[in-house]
């Protein structure tokens, strides 16, 4: 399958002129990022301090994953009368696993969007593999870098496709805009038991300088999702994205319902950006309040330089801590706080 994705992508690139004459537009797109980071940990047991090269990960996760790397093909076919047929095939890949000398790279980390759909005056409907309506990963200016909030405890992570920046099979999503209000609804079928179907929804309110949004997902008992044992499993989010001149501020609150048993948690995320020419100066802070008292805190400071709208370099420092999860030198948990610091930078190229 991974080789097929690459083959289709390459074929799509050469087929653009032929398809264009047939009222179709085929776009080959991709993105690659790598970074070099010095990681250090306190009360982290066997975690080794030092420099590492990897795609994204987090401050205490010196590995690839949760990154932006992708290669894909997007097809738009004009059917007339304002109706367009869509097809998207997008694969994930890594420059390595980030863990050792035997790292492997390439198309070895799964797939992203794989769907077909229709777009028209009625809105857009897609079916296949996709993210849920809940995902707003891009609201973090440092998303898909080692300083990103979702990999450092200040935002919900991928969560089996029902959080920020992950994908779910067997989905159907509808989206449309109604003046100042945008609607996004998703249904994700459980083929083993359709009563365990998952649902997602998001509303965005365009208030001029502010994008106000609220999202919810319910995946109770969804067989291939995060809650294979059944029971309560829901995420709720409210956020605001304010922009004015060179300033941008994003704030989010998330509530994760895991059916009690000290598994519920809440996250708070706040980001501020000041843009000066081609440079963006970013400060992120956040926390996770867990019912089991394993709370998390996070802060990151970075500068991003935009060579163009397709080439970006960044550098920064981040700190993340987690209560009551420290480990001794043998890797045994000792109940003390654990923390990680990362200092580094990277480069991202898109096409």
N, C-alpha and C positions, 0 to 999 in steps of 0.2 A: 504494500500500500504506500509506503514512504517513497519508494522509487517511482511509483505511478504518479504521485503528486508532483514530483520534480519533472517527470516526462510530460505531464499535461501542461505544467507551467511553461516549460520551454516551447512546447508545441503551440501554446496559446500566443506566445510572443511573436512567433513567425507567422501566425495566422491572422494577425490584426488587419493587414490590408485587405485580405480576401473577405473577412467577415464584415468589414466596414462597408463594403459595397452591397452587402445583403442586409442593410439596416441593423447591423449588430455592432457592438463595441466590446472588444475583448481587451482587458487591461491586465498586464502582468505587474504585480507589485511585491514589494518585500521590505524587510528592515533587518538590520544587523547591529548589534551592540556588544561591546566587550569592555571590561573595566579592570583596573588593578587597584586592590584595596589592602590596606594593612588592618588586620583584625586582631583584637585583643579581648580577653575575657577575664572576669573576676569571679572566683568561686565556681569556675566552669569545668572543674574536673579535668578530663583528658583533652579538653579543647586546647589546641596549640596556637599560640600567638604567631603572627608573621604575615608576610605578603602572599596574596593569592590573586590569580586572574580567573575571572568567571563572568557569566552573563549578567546576573542580577542578584537574586537571593536576598539576604537580609544581613543585619549587623552581626548576628550570632549564627547565621546560616551561610557559611562560606562555601556556597555551591551555586550551580546554575539552577534555573527555575524562577518562576514569577517574573520572567523577563519579556522583552518586546520582540524577540527574534521570530521572523515569519517569512514565508514565501507563498504566494497564492495567485489565483486567477479570478477576476471578476468579469462576468458576462452580463451585458444589458442588451436585450433584443427588443426593438421597437415594434409593437404589434398594431400601432395605429390607434386613433381615437383616444389618445392620452394614456394608453396602457403599455406597460413595459414588463417583459419577462426577465427574471433575474436568476443567476446561478453564481454561487461562490464556492471556491475550493481553496482552503487555506491550511497549510501545514506548519507545525512548530518545529524548531530545531535549536541545537545548542552548539557552542564552540567547544564544549567539554563539560564534564560533570563538576569540575572545580575541587575534586577531592584527592587526587593523587596522580601518579605517573601513568596509570592505566586508564585515564579518562578516555571516553569515546565522544566523538562529535558527529554532527550531522542530524538527519531526520530521525531522531531516536527518542523524542519526548511527547509524541501524541499529535493530535489534530486540534485545530481551532474551528472556525466556522466552516460548515459544509452544508449548504442548503440551496433550495430553489424557492422562487417566489414570484409574486406579481405586485406591481406598483402602479397606482393610478390615482384618480381623484378621490376614490374611496379610502385611500391610505395605502399601507404596505402590509402584505401577508407573506411570511416566509415559513418554510417547514424543513426540518432536518436537525443538524447539530448547530448549537448556538449558545450564546450567553443568555442568562435569564434577564428579565426586565429590571431586576434588582441592581445589577452591576452599574457602578459609576466610578470605575477604577481611575479613569482619566481626570477626575476632579482633584487628584493629588498631583501637584506639579513635579514631584519626584517619583512618580509611579514608574515601576520597572527598573529602578536603580537599587543599589544596596541600601539606600536611605529611605525607601518607600515605607509608608505607614502600614500597609496591609501585611507586610512580612515582618513587622516589628511590634505588633501588638496594639496598634492604635486605630486600626480599621479591621473589619472582617476580611479574612483572606478569601481564597477561591471557594472554599466550603462546598466542594463537590459540584460546582457550577451554580450554586445558589447564593454566592457572595459576590465579591468584587474581583473580576478578572479571571473567570474560569468558564467552562463550557459544559453543556448538558446535551445528551443524545435525545432523539425522539421529541423534539420541541415544535411548537407552532406559536408564532408571535404575530401580533397585530399592532401597528403603530400608526398614528395620525395626529395632525395638529388642528386645533379648533380655535383660531384666533390666538389669544395669549396662553391657551392651555394645550399641552401636548400629552397624549395618552399612549401608554405602552403596556400591552397585556400578553402574558405567556401561559401556555399549557404544556406540560411535559408528561408524556404517557409512560406508565409502568406496564410493560408488556406482560409481566407475570401476574399482575393484579391491577386492573384499571381503576379500582376503588382507591388505589394509592397514588393516583395522578397528582402531580405537583402544580401549583399555580403561582404566578408572579405578576406584579403590576407596579407601574410607576406613573405619577403625575408630575409634570413640570409646569410651573407658572412663570411666564416671561413678564417680569415687572419692570422692564427697562434695564436699569443697572444691575438688577438682582434676578438670578435664576433660582427660584424656590422649588424644591422637589421633595416628594415623599414617596417611599417605595416599600413594598411588602412582598414576602414570599412565604408560602406554606408548603412544606415538603414532608408532612406527616406520613411516615411509613413508605416513602418513595424508595423502591427496591434497589436501584442502582445509584442512589444519591447518598447524602451524608447520614441518613438515619435508617439503616437497613433493618433495625429491630422494631420499627414501628413506634407509635407514640408521638408526643408533641415535638415539632421541629419547625420553628418559624423565625424569620428575621424581619425587623422593621427598621426603617431609616427615615430621618428627616434631615434636610441639608439646605444650605444657602450658599450661592456663589455670587459674590459682589465684585463688579469691575467698574473702575472709574479712572480714566487717564492711565498713568503708569502703575496704579495700585490694583491688586486683586486680593480678596480675602475669601477663603472657603471654610465653612464650619459644618460639621456633621455630628449627629448623635445616632447611634445604632443600638438596638436592643435585640438580643438573641435569646429566644425561648427554647430551652432544651428539656422541657418537661419536669423542671425542678431537680431534686436530688443534688443540689449544689452545683449544677452544671450551667445555669443561666449566667449571662454576663452582658455588660454594656460597654460601648466604646464611645470616646469623645475625641474628635479630631479637629484641629484648627491649623490653617495654613495661610501665610501672608507672603505675597510676592510684590517686589518693586522692580519695574523694568526701566532700564537706562540704555538707550540705543539697542544694541544686539544682546545685551546682558540682562539676565533675570536673576535677582537676588531673592532666595527663598528661605523662609523659616517655617518649619513644621513642628508642632507639639501635639501630644496626644496621650491617652491613657486607656486602659481596660480595667474595669471594675468587675471582678469575678466573685460569684457566690462562694466559691471554695477558698477565697482569700489569696489566691495566686495572682494578685494584681500586677499590672504592667504599666510602665511609664516609658515615654519615648520623646526624643527631641532630635532634630536634624537641621543643619545650616549648610546651604549650598549656593553656588553660583553656576548658572547655565549660560553658555555662549552660543548663540545661534549664527553659525556661518551663513546659513540660508534656511528656508523653511523645510529643508530635507536633511540638513547636517547640523548636529548639535554636539557640543562637548560640555562636560560638567565636572565639577570637583566639589568636595565637601566633607563634612564630618557628622557622624551620628552617634547617639548613645541610647541604649535600651536596657531596661532592667525588669526583672521579674521576681516577685516576692516568694520566699519559702521553697525555692527549687534549686538551691545551690548543691554542688556535688563535691565530694572529696577527690583525692588524686586517683582513686580506684574507680571513680564513676558512680559511687553510691550517693544518693540524695541525703543531705544533712540538715535540710530545713532552713538554711540561711539564704539570703538574697543572692541572686546571680545577675551579672550585668555584662554587656558587651559594648565595645567601642569600635567604630570603623572610620578610617580616614583614607580617602582615595579619589579616583576620578575615572572617567570613561568617555567613550565616544559612540554616537548613534548615527547611522547613515540609512536613509530611506530612499526608496525609488518607486 
